[in-house]
Amino acid sequence: MPTAGKSTIAEKLSNHLNLPWVSTDQIGAILRAVATREKYPKLFTWEDYDGFQYLNEYPADELADREFAKSEAVWLGVRKFIKEDYTWNDGFIIEGDDILPHLVAQDFSDVSNVKAVFIGDDDIERVRNVVFTRNFVGDDVSTYSDDVKEKEVEWILNYGKKLKNQVLKYTMPWVEVDKSEHDLEKVLTALELSE
């Protein structure tokens, strides 16, 4: 879920397990560099807008749906990376919004060495704090009105609900973070890697 701390947890997990990690944002950027808009339009969901325009053009629930559609397009590269990587024999970590339960279930449900965990944060004040204080969509948030920032909070929470519903449907691990030192242990436990 956006704002839940995926990168922070991935970095801690990487250090704890001594494994490299890659973000789906990086994989998406590589795909956009080699793909065409005509063939893969959903890869370019955000490309024609600045964050302010994008947030103003669509309702919050549609923003969440569009993000899911973009994730499905990026998944083509994520899946290929997982299946064909030969560099990191001991494994690796991939984190990002572009990993969705139905995609993991579709391609890796019978693969024992691929594990997924999904994280969320339903604390609206923590989500709001992240949105109001950081550069989340690529623009200077100080130029956004509070109404636009609240819409961003709304779409993130919509995305989180949709994600959690998929996690439950596919019976995958879900970790509710509290942005504390305990989050890493919760993720390790969900992955059955706890010591």
C-alpha positions as CSV (number, residue, x, y, z in Angstrom):
1,M,0.0,0.0,0.0
2,P,1.4,3.5,-0.8
3,T,2.7,5.3,2.3
4,A,3.0,2.1,4.4
5,G,6.8,2.1,4.3
6,K,7.5,-0.6,1.7
7,S,11.0,0.8,0.9
8,T,11.9,1.2,4.5
9,I,10.9,-2.3,5.4
10,A,12.5,-3.7,2.2
11,E,15.8,-2.0,3.1
12,K,15.6,-3.4,6.7
13,L,14.7,-6.9,5.4
14,S,17.6,-6.6,2.9
15,N,20.1,-5.8,5.7
16,H,18.6,-8.5,8.0
17,L,18.7,-11.3,5.4
18,N,21.8,-10.0,3.5
19,L,19.9,-10.0,0.2
20,P,19.7,-7.3,-2.5
21,W,16.5,-5.5,-3.1
22,V,14.9,-4.0,-6.2
23,S,11.9,-1.7,-6.4
24,T,9.1,-2.2,-8.9
25,D,9.5,1.5,-9.6
26,Q,12.9,0.7,-11.1
27,I,11.5,-2.2,-13.2
28,G,8.6,0.0,-14.4
29,A,11.1,2.8,-15.4
30,I,13.1,0.2,-17.5
31,L,9.9,-1.1,-19.1
32,R,8.8,2.5,-20.0
33,A,12.2,3.1,-21.6
34,V,11.8,0.2,-24.0
35,A,8.0,-0.2,-24.4
36,T,5.7,1.8,-26.7
37,R,2.6,3.6,-25.4
38,E,0.6,2.1,-28.3
39,K,1.3,-1.5,-27.2
40,Y,1.4,-0.9,-23.4
41,P,-0.6,2.2,-22.6
42,K,-1.2,1.3,-18.9
43,L,2.6,1.5,-18.3
44,F,2.3,5.2,-18.9
45,T,-0.6,6.0,-16.6
46,W,1.1,8.9,-14.8
47,E,3.4,10.1,-17.7
48,D,1.2,12.7,-19.3
49,Y,0.3,14.5,-16.0
50,D,1.9,16.2,-13.1
51,G,0.6,14.8,-9.8
52,F,-1.7,17.8,-9.3
53,Q,-3.4,17.3,-12.7
54,Y,-3.7,13.5,-12.2
55,L,-5.3,13.9,-8.8
56,N,-7.8,16.5,-10.1
57,E,-8.8,14.6,-13.2
58,Y,-10.1,11.3,-11.7
59,P,-12.2,10.4,-8.6
60,A,-10.3,8.7,-5.8
61,D,-11.7,5.2,-6.5
62,E,-10.8,5.5,-10.2
63,L,-7.2,6.5,-9.2
64,A,-6.9,3.3,-7.2
65,D,-8.3,1.3,-10.1
66,R,-5.8,3.0,-12.5
67,E,-2.9,2.2,-10.2
68,F,-4.0,-1.5,-10.1
69,A,-4.1,-1.5,-14.0
70,K,-0.6,0.1,-14.1
71,S,0.6,-2.6,-11.7
72,E,-0.6,-5.3,-14.0
73,A,1.4,-3.8,-16.9
74,V,4.6,-3.5,-14.7
75,W,4.0,-7.1,-13.5
76,L,5.2,-8.4,-16.9
77,G,8.7,-7.1,-16.1
78,V,8.5,-8.1,-12.4
79,R,7.5,-11.7,-13.4
80,K,10.2,-12.0,-15.9
81,F,12.8,-10.7,-13.4
82,I,11.7,-13.2,-10.8
83,K,11.7,-16.1,-13.2
84,E,14.8,-15.4,-15.1
85,D,17.3,-13.7,-12.8
86,Y,20.6,-15.6,-12.7
87,T,22.7,-13.0,-10.8
88,W,21.6,-13.5,-7.2
89,N,21.7,-17.2,-6.4
90,D,20.8,-16.7,-2.8
91,G,17.7,-14.7,-3.6
92,F,16.5,-11.1,-3.6
93,I,13.7,-8.9,-2.5
94,I,11.3,-7.0,-4.8
95,E,9.1,-4.4,-3.3
96,G,6.5,-2.0,-4.7
97,D,2.9,-1.2,-5.4
98,D,3.1,-3.2,-8.6
99,I,3.0,-6.6,-6.8
100,L,-0.6,-7.6,-6.4
101,P,-2.1,-10.8,-4.8
102,H,-3.9,-12.0,-7.9
103,L,-0.7,-11.7,-9.9
104,V,1.4,-13.6,-7.4
105,A,-1.3,-16.3,-7.2
106,Q,-1.5,-16.5,-10.9
107,D,2.2,-17.0,-11.6
108,F,3.8,-18.2,-8.4
109,S,1.2,-20.1,-6.3
110,D,3.0,-23.4,-6.8
111,V,6.6,-22.0,-6.5
112,S,8.0,-22.7,-3.0
113,N,11.0,-20.3,-3.2
114,V,8.8,-17.2,-3.9
115,K,7.1,-15.7,-0.9
116,A,5.0,-12.6,-0.8
117,V,3.8,-10.4,2.0
118,F,1.6,-7.3,1.7
119,I,1.7,-4.4,4.0
120,G,-0.8,-1.7,4.8
121,D,-1.5,1.1,7.2
122,D,-5.1,2.0,7.9
123,D,-4.2,4.8,10.3
124,I,-5.5,7.7,8.4
125,E,-3.5,10.2,10.4
126,R,-0.2,8.5,9.5
127,V,-1.2,8.3,5.9
128,R,-2.2,11.9,5.9
129,N,1.1,12.9,7.6
130,V,3.1,11.2,4.8
131,V,1.0,12.8,2.1
132,F,1.1,16.3,3.6
133,T,4.8,16.2,4.3
134,R,6.6,14.4,1.5
135,N,6.9,14.5,-2.3
136,F,4.7,11.5,-3.0
137,V,3.5,12.0,-6.6
138,G,6.6,13.7,-8.0
139,D,5.8,17.3,-7.4
140,D,6.3,19.8,-4.6
141,V,3.5,19.1,-2.3
142,S,3.8,22.5,-0.7
143,T,2.1,23.8,-3.9
144,Y,-1.0,21.6,-3.5
145,S,-4.1,22.7,-1.7
146,D,-5.2,20.8,1.3
147,D,-8.2,19.5,-0.8
148,V,-5.9,17.9,-3.3
149,K,-3.8,16.4,-0.5
150,E,-7.0,15.0,1.1
151,K,-8.0,13.5,-2.3
152,E,-4.6,11.8,-2.4
153,V,-5.2,10.4,1.1
154,E,-8.6,9.1,-0.1
155,W,-7.2,7.3,-3.1
156,I,-4.4,5.7,-1.1
157,L,-6.9,4.4,1.5
158,N,-9.2,3.2,-1.4
159,Y,-6.1,1.4,-2.8
160,G,-5.3,-0.1,0.6
161,K,-8.9,-1.5,1.0
162,K,-8.8,-3.0,-2.5
163,L,-5.4,-4.5,-1.9
164,K,-6.4,-6.0,1.5
165,N,-9.6,-7.5,-0.1
166,Q,-7.4,-9.3,-2.6
167,V,-5.0,-10.4,0.1
168,L,-7.9,-12.0,2.0
169,K,-9.4,-13.5,-1.2
170,Y,-6.0,-15.2,-2.1
171,T,-5.2,-16.0,1.6
172,M,-1.8,-14.3,1.5
173,P,0.0,-12.7,4.4
174,W,-1.0,-9.1,5.4
175,V,0.9,-7.0,7.9
176,E,-0.6,-3.9,9.4
177,V,2.3,-1.7,10.1
178,D,2.5,0.8,12.9
179,K,5.8,2.5,11.8
180,S,7.8,1.1,14.7
181,E,10.8,-1.1,15.2
182,H,8.3,-4.1,15.3
183,D,7.3,-3.9,11.7
184,L,10.4,-5.9,10.5
185,E,9.6,-8.7,12.9
186,K,6.0,-8.8,11.8
187,V,7.1,-9.1,8.1
188,L,9.7,-11.8,9.0
189,T,7.0,-13.7,10.9
190,A,4.5,-13.4,7.9
191,L,7.2,-14.7,5.6
192,E,8.0,-17.6,8.1
193,L,11.5,-16.3,8.4
194,S,11.4,-15.2,12.0
195,E,14.2,-16.4,14.2
